[in-house]
Amino acid sequence: MNFLRIFDINFVAIRVMTFNFDLEKKDIDEAAFRDKIKGEVQEILDSAFTETERRRISEHSERLNFACPYCGDSYASSFKKRANIYFKDYGFHCFNCGTHKTLSRFLKDFNKEVNSSEKVFLFDVNQNQAQRRKSSVQKSYEYFVPFELLNKYAVSRDKLMYFYHLTEIDHCQKMKEYLENRFQKGWNKFAYDQKNDRLFIFNLTDKNKVLGFQIRNFNREPKYVTYDLSMIYKKLKLQIENQEEFEEADKLSFCFGLNTVDFSRDIIVTEGPLDSFLLNNGMCMCGLKNNFPFDLANVKYMYDYDEPGTKKSLEIAKQGMSVFMWKKYCKDSNINKMGKLDWTDVIKYQKEHNQEVLNPSNYFTSSKYDLFYIS
């Protein structure tokens, strides 16, 4: 009997709490709440930095952008600010040090806090955002990629087609056969320059705009040339609306796969875009010098099986990163290495020899004891 009475009392208490939470939630003025958050962030920056520029906050429709008080952000330029609070879920993320926290946790780290009604509001926002992420085809990458900003500065594909006098792949049998021979599909991300005999490989946003591109030259050197966003703007003589925003978009313009990868799963990073298109959840950094721009533990690197790629693989493997064991894969697949190999070469070879293409995910390692299988 006593147990039932206690249960009844607790049940009533829960009902009252829920009712009060609903009332508090309705009292939140989101515009005023954002102004309050901006003010508290300003106090944090004023305490963390002495430079005027590092104390400045840029407010956009979807986020607040400012210098990261955790890592100090860029020491090369006070104008490079990589910390953001996104209004869609009120999460904090720094693209420099990789720190990712809820707003409540971020404020608490700097001796600030939200009140009880604001906690209810934030809980509701995050529940709704989680539900949207669950049903979204894009899954989890909206946390990492500022698509609104990228689409703002990315260039129209039609404009590039016109400027370079490019031909669609459907109208060029030579290039169609070249790509099909490399198991490529989805012609929208390719175009052909007939006059100069070169293939354009577009880095497309989710709105089909071009963030960057790589050129494959067939009759001249260098064989590959990569254009980031700043190079495109210079070539087309385009005006930059906001330098700070543009720089944030530009630093991601060499990164192929932003609009297709699922950041919650293992990501395989390659040197070239064609290889990344053939991998399940692949991305491309366009060479060995460009580092993966996000601080994630689930990234695996598949550099080409040649001297520069092997050297880079050994270098990052010693830092504890996961790299592809080319020697082990070739041994298990009965591939006799002849010169350079990339993933496209492997698939082509195995198809021609009626061999099974093994799952590459089983051939990554971060153990120092497996270095033998890398070189």
HELIX and SHEET records of a PDB file:
HELIX    1   1 ASN A    2  LYS A   26  1                                  25    
HELIX    2   2 GLU A   30  ALA A   48  1                                  19    
HELIX    3   3 GLU A   53  ARG A   55  5                                   3    
HELIX    4   4 LEU A  103  ASP A  109  1                                   7    
HELIX    5   5 SER A  116  SER A  135  1                                  20    
HELIX    6   6 LYS A  139  TYR A  143  5                                   5    
HELIX    7   7 PHE A  147  TYR A  153  1                                   7    
HELIX    8   8 ARG A  157  PHE A  163  1                                   7    
HELIX    9   9 ILE A  169  HIS A  171  5                                   3    
HELIX   10  10 GLN A  173  GLU A  180  1                                   8    
HELIX   11  11 TRP A  187  LYS A  189  5                                   3    
HELIX   12  12 LEU A  229  LEU A  236  1                                   8    
HELIX   13  13 GLN A  243  ASP A  250  1                                   8    
HELIX   14  14 PRO A  273  PHE A  277  1                                   5    
HELIX   15  15 GLU A  307  ALA A  317  1                                  11    
HELIX   16  16 TRP A  326  SER A  333  1                                   8    
HELIX   17  17 TRP A  343  GLU A  352  1                                  10    
HELIX   18  18 PRO A  360  TYR A  363  5                                   4    
HELIX   19  19 LYS A  368  TYR A  373  5                                   6    
SHEET    1   A 5 SER A  58  GLU A  59  0                                        
SHEET    2   A 5 ARG A  63  PHE A  66 -1                                        
SHEET    3   A 5 ALA A  83  TYR A  86 -1                                        
SHEET    4   A 5 GLY A  91  CYS A  94 -1                                        
SHEET    5   A 5 HIS A 100  THR A 102 -1                                        
SHEET    1   B 4 VAL A 155  SER A 156  0                                        
SHEET    2   B 4 LYS A 209  ASN A 217 -1                                        
SHEET    3   B 4 ARG A 198  LEU A 204 -1                                        
SHEET    4   B 4 PHE A 190  ASP A 193 -1                                        
SHEET    1   C 3 VAL A 155  SER A 156  0                                        
SHEET    2   C 3 LYS A 209  ASN A 217 -1                                        
SHEET    3   C 3 TYR A 224  TYR A 227 -1                                        
SHEET    1   D 5 GLY A 282  CYS A 284  0                                        
SHEET    2   D 5 ILE A 267  THR A 270  1                                        
SHEET    3   D 5 VAL A 299  MET A 302  1                                        
SHEET    4   D 5 SER A 322  PHE A 324  1                                        
SHEET    5   D 5 PHE A 364  THR A 365 -1                                        
END                                                                             
